[in-house]
Amino acid sequence: MLTYYASITTFAALGILISIITSLGYLLLILPGIYLSIATVLAVPLCADKDMGIIDSLTTSLKLVNKEFLTVFLLMIAIVVISILSFVTIIGWIWGIPMISMVMAIIYRQLAGVSSV
């Protein structure tokens, strides 16, 4: 139940590094920041699920997302639209947040090659 608490410093460091990398991308121009935001979306799940280090999870996320970048990009746009629409009403929250979580889980399962249970 508490197995991931030992890795909380790794998750925090990974989150800070992703924030720095994407911020630098946004400072260069908007497009590199958008690309890096999307390309690093799988880094935290990879770190948690596959017990990867910080650099390994970042590079693996970049490689996995680059294979299907357009698909992931379009799904991220759909997630942003669903997020915006779901914050209008509480009913939207009840529907939108689980939907977004499921889409992210499906993206991870499809790209990381997680076998079904």
HELIX and SHEET records of a PDB file:
HELIX    1   1 THR A    3  SER A    7  5                                   5    
HELIX    2   2 ILE A    8  LEU A   28  1                                  21    
HELIX    3   3 ILE A   30  ALA A   39  1                                  10    
HELIX    4   4 ALA A   43  ASP A   49  1                                   7    
HELIX    5   5 ILE A   54  LYS A   67  1                                  14    
HELIX    6   6 PHE A   69  SER A   86  1                                  18    
HELIX    7   7 ILE A   90  ALA A  112  1                                  23    
END                                                                             
